[in-house]
Amino acid sequence: MTEPHRPLSVVTGASSGIGLELARAFAKHGFDLVVAADGNDIHRVAAELNAEAVQADLSTPDGVHELHAQIRHRHVTVLALNAGVTARSDDLNRELELVDLNCRSLVHLARLLTAEMAAAGRGRVLITASIVEAFPGPHQAAYNASKAFARSFGISLRHELREHGVSVTVLEPGPTDTPIFAKADQDTTLLATGMPKDSPTDVAQQAFEALMAGRETVVAASITSKATQLVSRILPGAVTARVTGLLTKPR
Ligand SMILES: NC(=O)c1ccc[n+]([C@@H]2O[C@H](COP(=O)([O-])OP(=O)(O)OC[C@H]3O[C@@H](n4cnc5c(N)ncnc54)[C@H](OP(=O)(O)O)[C@@H]3O)[C@@H](O)[C@H]2O)c1
């Protein structure tokens, strides 16, 4: 049972990686928690953090409604829309699931849940994009495009909700040590095997601080990730696409 004096945070994609570390950060800072993911592991996470679990496929409208039903009429102080997948360009079914989760469900959940925050006149939202929003992604084309979508949508949402007392922060992690590449059969690429990775704990910590400070965007966590995002925004797409293609080509 939620104690009324404790703020409530909702984290999607909380069963592993960045979402799990975000959930741990909220728990450490005294939030009650609702954690959501598709697989069974979410129950283990809920037990660890004394949280409520919602096991739902958020790539479907039914899954979105299931999560919404669980939290409607409760004031959500912080909403972290973090669930996401990547996909190889040669796997059409997975690419379409990616669009459903990383784009469609992001809009659906954000619209449903922020309407209630705006009505209450307060709240904070974190949207997990990626530094790949800054460059094209041959061999994972839909993924990079989805993260450009998430960043643009998040910043627009921030401006729409500002006058209603709701702050939106876009998180842009660099390559981070999580199971995301293996889940999409991308664990043999140079990106997965040959590049240093940031710690999901560091990413979550920087995200938490930026969210609570009400910042528009945060690129996390290492200097290398921050520099990559910065330089990629300046270089022409033809150059960044060529370099990225070498790193993401299946081997
Ligand atoms: N790792 C990186 O290098 C990196 C870099 C930049 C941005 N990101 C972004 O960070 C976010 C978290 O990714 P991660 O790296 O931490 O990977 P991860 O460990 O694989 O976490 C992804 C989370 O999303 C959940 N999820 C996947 N499909 C779902 C669905 N259909 N319905 C509900 N939940 C679903 C997963 O739960 P189940 O497995 O139980 O479904 C898991 O909890 C993603 O948006 C990703 O794009 C990651």
The ligand as an SDF file (V2000), in Angstrom:
LIG
                    3D

 48 52  0  0  0  0  0  0  0  0999 V2000
   22.5900    0.0950  -23.6080 N   0  0  0  0  0  0  0  0  0  0  0  0
   22.8880    1.1120  -24.3950 C   0  0  0  0  0  0  0  0  0  0  0  0
   23.9900    1.1720  -24.9520 O   0  0  0  0  0  0  0  0  0  0  0  0
   21.9010    2.2360  -24.5700 C   0  0  0  0  0  0  0  0  0  0  0  0
   22.3900    3.4440  -25.0770 C   0  0  0  0  0  0  0  0  0  0  0  0
   21.4870    4.4920  -25.2640 C   0  0  0  0  0  0  0  0  0  0  0  0
   20.1520    4.3410  -24.9570 C   0  0  0  0  0  0  0  0  0  0  0  0
   19.7030    3.1580  -24.4670 N   0  0  0  0  0  0  0  0  0  0  0  0
   18.2760    3.0530  -24.1630 C   0  0  0  0  0  0  0  0  0  0  0  0
   18.1150    2.7790  -22.7880 O   0  0  0  0  0  0  0  0  0  0  0  0
   16.8520    2.1400  -22.5810 C   0  0  0  0  0  0  0  0  0  0  0  0
   17.0770    0.9180  -21.7120 C   0  0  0  0  0  0  0  0  0  0  0  0
   17.8710   -0.0020  -22.4410 O   0  0  0  0  0  0  0  0  0  0  0  0
   19.0120   -0.8780  -21.7570 P   0  0  0  0  0  0  0  0  0  0  0  0
   20.2550   -0.6620  -22.5090 O   0  0  0  0  0  0  0  0  0  0  0  0
   18.9900   -0.7050  -20.3040 O   0  0  0  0  0  0  0  0  0  0  0  0
   18.5390   -2.3390  -22.2080 O   0  0  0  0  0  0  0  0  0  0  0  0
   17.8620   -3.5470  -21.4320 P   0  0  0  0  0  0  0  0  0  0  0  0
   18.6760   -3.9040  -20.2500 O   0  0  0  0  0  0  0  0  0  0  0  0
   17.5950   -4.5580  -22.4660 O   0  0  0  0  0  0  0  0  0  0  0  0
   16.5010   -2.9050  -20.8920 O   0  0  0  0  0  0  0  0  0  0  0  0
   15.3760   -2.7540  -21.7020 C   0  0  0  0  0  0  0  0  0  0  0  0
   14.1590   -2.7930  -20.8100 C   0  0  0  0  0  0  0  0  0  0  0  0
   12.9950   -2.6050  -21.6330 O   0  0  0  0  0  0  0  0  0  0  0  0
   12.0920   -3.6700  -21.3630 C   0  0  0  0  0  0  0  0  0  0  0  0
   11.2870   -4.0060  -22.5430 N   0  0  0  0  0  0  0  0  0  0  0  0
   11.7100   -4.4570  -23.7450 C   0  0  0  0  0  0  0  0  0  0  0  0
   10.6640   -4.7170  -24.5380 N   0  0  0  0  0  0  0  0  0  0  0  0
    9.5630   -4.4260  -23.8180 C   0  0  0  0  0  0  0  0  0  0  0  0
    8.1760   -4.4950  -24.0850 C   0  0  0  0  0  0  0  0  0  0  0  0
    7.7120   -4.9120  -25.2830 N   0  0  0  0  0  0  0  0  0  0  0  0
    7.3080   -4.1350  -23.1170 N   0  0  0  0  0  0  0  0  0  0  0  0
    7.7640   -3.7330  -21.8990 C   0  0  0  0  0  0  0  0  0  0  0  0
    9.0650   -3.6400  -21.5900 N   0  0  0  0  0  0  0  0  0  0  0  0
    9.9490   -3.9910  -22.5410 C   0  0  0  0  0  0  0  0  0  0  0  0
   12.9890   -4.8280  -20.9730 C   0  0  0  0  0  0  0  0  0  0  0  0
   12.2480   -5.7790  -20.2470 O   0  0  0  0  0  0  0  0  0  0  0  0
   11.9770   -7.2800  -20.7980 P   0  0  0  0  0  0  0  0  0  0  0  0
   13.2800   -7.7790  -21.3190 O   0  0  0  0  0  0  0  0  0  0  0  0
   11.4220   -7.9970  -19.6360 O   0  0  0  0  0  0  0  0  0  0  0  0
   10.9750   -7.1170  -21.8740 O   0  0  0  0  0  0  0  0  0  0  0  0
   14.0070   -4.1240  -20.1000 C   0  0  0  0  0  0  0  0  0  0  0  0
   13.4900   -3.9360  -18.8230 O   0  0  0  0  0  0  0  0  0  0  0  0
   16.3110    1.8150  -23.9760 C   0  0  0  0  0  0  0  0  0  0  0  0
   15.3560    2.7900  -24.3420 O   0  0  0  0  0  0  0  0  0  0  0  0
   17.5350    1.9340  -24.8670 C   0  0  0  0  0  0  0  0  0  0  0  0
   17.2100    2.2480  -26.1870 O   0  0  0  0  0  0  0  0  0  0  0  0
   20.5520    2.1030  -24.2520 C   0  0  0  0  0  0  0  0  0  0  0  0
  1  2  1  0
  2  3  2  0
  2  4  1  0
  4  5  1  0
  4 48  2  0
  5  6  2  0
  6  7  1  0
  7  8  2  0
  8  9  1  0
  8 48  1  0
  9 10  1  0
  9 46  1  0
 10 11  1  0
 11 12  1  0
 11 44  1  0
 12 13  1  0
 13 14  1  0
 14 15  2  0
 14 16  1  0
 14 17  1  0
 17 18  1  0
 18 19  2  0
 18 20  1  0
 18 21  1  0
 21 22  1  0
 22 23  1  0
 23 24  1  0
 23 42  1  0
 24 25  1  0
 25 26  1  0
 25 36  1  0
 26 27  1  0
 26 35  1  0
 27 28  2  0
 28 29  1  0
 29 30  1  0
 29 35  2  0
 30 31  1  0
 30 32  2  0
 32 33  1  0
 33 34  2  0
 34 35  1  0
 36 37  1  0
 36 42  1  0
 37 38  1  0
 38 39  2  0
 38 40  1  0
 38 41  1  0
 42 43  1  0
 44 45  1  0
 44 46  1  0
 46 47  1  0
M  CHG  2   8   1  16  -1
M  END
$$$$
